């Protein structure tokens, strides 16, 4: 069914809005996937904060024009599934990597983070990026390490004084 001009403009505007606020993008070839598999993936995408859309290549190229993901223009060949990470940079990569393992029909084409084009084999590196909460926990652990060490050092000083006083006491008792 052919799309009317207004429908195409709506699709381009919607994808452009998603691309403008996205942290990363992943393109995949979905040929051979069943409707139920796609539906399952879409549900999981909504849960993880990933914008997932099957879109015509010409509309996709227009939608990403003027965004950080313009570098993906050459990767829009054949049936294309576009996934934009909205909450953390690795969420779209994790989602599509997991489904690519499960369904052989799903093939990763390319990815981009912050305007940098990455080949499909970089999916593992991007998928291993920490989530926002994990990154904050790592940062807090790093920031707390010097403070924790300082507190341990301060607690060690009175302990040493007590051990020295106990040793002097034991020495005097032994001398008597």
N, C-alpha and C positions, 0 to 999 in steps of 0.2 A: 504494500500500500504506500503510495507516494505521500510524502509529508507536504503540507502547505507551507508557504513562506513564513507565516506567523509561528507555526509549530517549530520550524527550524530555528527561527530567531530565539524562541523561548529556550530551546535545548542549548543553543550556543551561549545564551546569557547564564543559564543555570550552571553549565560546566565551567564557564569563565569565572563565575563567583566561587565555585568550589576550588578551582585552580589558584585563584588569587589568595585564598586563605589556607592553602595546603602547605604542609611541611615537606612532603615528598610525593612522587608519582611513580606508578609502576604500570607498564603496558604489557598485556598478555594476549596470546592467541587462544581463543576459547573453542575453536572448531572441534566438534566431536563430543562436547559436553551435553548432557541431557538437561531438560528443563528443571527437573527436580534437583540436580546437582547445582545448577545456577541459582536456584531459589535458596538452597541450603547455604551457598556461599554468600548470597546477598543478606540473609538473616545474620550470619556471623559478622559480616562487614558492618552492619548497623550497630551491632553490640560492641564492636571494637573501635568505633569512630572512624570508619573508612568509607569514603564516598566511592561507590562502585557504579560504573555505567558502561553499557555497550553503546557505542556511538559510531556513526559513519566517519570515515577518515577526513573527508573534506570539512565536516562540521567541527570535528575535533581540532583540526589545524586552525580554524577560525577562532575557536573557543580559547585556545591557549596562546593566541597571538597577544603579545604585550605582557605576558606573565613570565615567571622564572622557568617555565616548562616548554618554552619555545624551542629549546634544544632537542626536543623529542620529535620534531616534525618529520624527520627522515624515517622514523620507526613506525609511522602510521601506514602500514602496508597490510592488506588482508583484513580479516575480521579482527577487530580490536576491542579489548576490554580495558577500560581505564580505571585505575584505583588511585585515589588521592588520600593520603594520610592527613587527617584533620587534627588529631590530638598529639601523637608523637611520631617522629620520622620513620620509625621502623614498623609501624602497625600494618601498613599496606603490604610491605615486603614479607612480613611474617605470615599474613593471611594467605597471600598468593603462593608463597613457598610451601606452606602446609598443604594447600589444595593441589599444588602441582605434584607433590609426592603421592597424594591419594588418587588423583585422577591424571592419567597419562595424557589425556587430551589437552590439558591446560599447559601452555608453553609460555614462559616468560620471554618477552621480546627485549625490553629495555627499562631502565629506571633513571630517575633524576632526583637530585637533592640540591636545593638552593641554586638552580640554574646550571648545575654540573651534570652532564650526560654520563651515565654509567652503562656498561654492557650488561647483558643478562647474567653473566657469571658472577657479578658483584652482589647478587641477591643475598648470598649468605652473610656477607659483611653488613649489609644494611639491615637484614632481619635480626642480627645479633645486637643492634643498637639498643641501649636500655630504654625502658619506658620512662615517662616523666618521674614517676614515684621512685623508680630504681635509681635514676640519675640524682635525684635530690638526696636519697639515702646515702649514695656514694659520696656526694659532696659534703654532707653533714659528717660522715665518718672521717673524711679527710680533715675537715675543719676542727673536729673534736679531738683528734689525735694529739696535738701539742698541749691542749688544755688537760687532757687526761694524764699525759706524761708529767706535766707540772704538778698536778695534784698528787700523783704517786710519789714524786720526789719530795714534796712538802710533808707527806705522811711518813716518809722514810726517815726524815731527820729526827723527829721525836722518838721513833723506834730505836734509832742508833743511840740516842742519848740514854734511853732506858737500858739498853744492853750494856753500855759503858758503865753506868752507875751500878748495875747488877754485878758486872765483872769486878769493879772496885770493891763492892760489898763482899763478894765471895773471896776476894784476895785478902781483905782485912780479917775476915772470919777464919781463914786458913792460917793467918799469921798469929792469931791469938792462941 
